[in-house]
Amino acid sequence: MIHGKICGLRRAEDVAAAVAAGADALGFNFWTGTKRYIDPTQAAPIIKNVPKNILTVGVFVDETPARMLEIAALTGIGAIQLHGNEPPEALSQLGAYRKIKAIKVGDHLDPERLKAELESYRAAEVILLDRAVAGMTGGTGQKFDWSLAIAAKKYATILLAGGLTPANVAEAIRQVQPWGVDVASGVETAPGVKDATLIREFIRNARAA
């Protein structure tokens, strides 16, 4: 089964729309450098109402393990996603939380280099592959060469991100056959403001593929 993750959630109504659409995972961005940031104290009551069968993910960028654990305990998330330049050893300091590590993929990444990077983060349960864009950490709305994601599947469980939309998610799944797909800007009307119809279409098209 393809797992569908809706990321960059800030509003209770958007979380409800994602739950109703059948999303498997919901992402909450606790990095203050993004327009999709949500304060942990605001996220906590929203996350509390998410059904237990849906994975709630806290997204962090170059945060200390101690602070990540503090926010995780406060908000009740079930997984921690590292989306910056965290060293591999950071994963071992995050306790029993499920772990996702984002790796950014450019246009000319050497497959052997990608293999080495994936293997260095093998403590992560899932590797999220996102498009590398200078000056941006995530939510770029840009895709990368999916052949690299196909190659990466040999070494890790892949959550595909980067430029996915309701229009292209089915083709992405057919080509890559990843563990899951992740979307933020592809179902938004503005950063952090989701569109319920786009969320439904994204999940429906992912399931159909």
N, C-alpha and C positions, 0 to 999 in steps of 0.2 A: 504494500500500500504506500502511495506517495503521501508524505506528510506536508501539510500546508501551514506555513508560518506567516502571520501578519505582524509586521514589525513597525516600531515607531508610534505606538499607540499612546495617546494622551488623554482621550475623552472617554467617559463611561459609555456613552452611546455608541462609540466606535467599537469598543470592546464587546458590547452586547451584539452588535451587528456581526462581528467576526465569529462569536460563539454561535449565533443563529445560523451562520453560513456553513458551519462545520469545520472551522479551523482547528488544527491539531495543536498549534503552539502560538503564543502571543508574546511579542517582544516589547519591553519597556526600556527606553533609553535613559540611563542615569548619568550620562556624560553631559556636562553643562555647555559644551561647545557646539551643540546642535540645536536647531529649531524644534526638533522632536523631543527635546529634554522634558522629562516629567519629574517633579520633586518627589522623592521617596515617600514623604508623608502624604502626598496626594495620591500616589499610586497604591498605597497600602489598602485603603478601603475598596478600591476598584478590584484589586487582585483577590481580595478576600471573597468576592462574590463570583469569581470564575470557577466553573465546575472542575472538580479535582482531576477529571480525566484529560483536561487540557493543560499542556505544559506552559507554565509562565516563565519567561526568560528575562533576566536583567542584563542589559547591554552596557558594558563598561569600556572605557578607553584609557589605558595606562594608569589605572587606579591601583592603589595598594591592596594586597590581599585582605588586610585587616579591615579596610573600609568596605570592600566588596562584601565581606562576610557580615559586617554590621548592617549594611543596607539590605542584604538578603534576608537577614533575621527580621528586620523591621517590616519589610514588605511582604514576606511570605512567598517569594519566588521559588520555583523548583529547579531552575538552572541558571548558570552564570555564563555569559558570552563575553569573551575577550576580543575586542575589536580594534586594538591598537598594536603597539610594538612590544607587547609583553613577552618576556623570555619564557621558554618552555617550563622552567622550574616553577613558575607562578601557578601552574595548574595543580601542582602537588600541595599547595597551601590553601586550597579551597574546600577542604573537607569532603563531605559526602554529596555535595551538590553535583547535579549533572553538568557537564562542561562542554561548551562549544567554543572553538577557536576560529576566528575569521582570518583568512589569508587573502591578500589582495593580488589580483592577477592582472598583469599588463599585457600589451600587445606582443611583446617579444620575450616572454619568460621562457627560459630554458627548461624543458621537461625534467632534466636531471636535477636542476636546482629545485624545482617544485617538489620532486620526489624527496629530496633531502629535507626540505622544510616540513613536509607532511610527516615524515618519520620522526622529526624532532619533537613534534607535538602529538605523538601517538597517545599521550595520556588523555587527550580530549576524546570524548565519545563521538563527537561529530565535528567535521571541518566545514565551515562555511566559506565558499569561494565567492568573492565579490570583485567588482571591477576596480582596478587601481586608477585613481584620477588625482593628479597633483593638486595638493591643497585641500583635498576632501577626504574624510574618514569613512564615509558610507552614505547610503541613500543617494547615489549619484544618478540613478535612472539610466545608466549606461551598461550595456552588456559587454562581455568579453568573448574570446574565441572558445566556444563550447568544447572543442576538441581537447583542450587542456583539462577540462572537467572530466571528460571521458577517461583520459589518461590517469587522472588523480584517483579515480575509483579503485585502482589496483592497490592503493596504499591507505585509503581512509574512507570512512562513511561520509558522503558528500551532501551538504545542504547548498543547493544552487541559488545564488542571488545575482543581482546586477542587471538592471534594465528589464526585469520581468514585468509583464502586464497580462491582463486577461486575454489579449490578442495573441501573445506569443508563448504563453506558459505551456500549452499543450505540445507545441513543436519542441520546446526545450526539453520536456519530459521524454518525448519520443526519441530525441537524439541522445540525450545524456543518461536517462533512466537513473536519476539520483535518488538518494534516500528521501529527500524532500526539497521543497522550493520555498523561497523567502521573498517577500515583497514589502516594500514601504512606499516609495514614491509612485509606483505603478497603480496604486488604488487610492490616490489622494487628489483632492482639489487644491490643496495648499499643504506645505510641510506640517505634518502632524494632524491634519484634518482629513479623515478618511471619507470615502464615498461608499455607502452601504451597497449600492448596486454593483460597483466595481469589485468590492470584496466578494459578493456572491458569485459574480461571473468568474473571478479568478479561481475560487475554490471549485466551482462547478467544472470549469474547463480543465483544471488539474486532475480532478477525479475522472473525468471522461477520458483523459489521455491514458 
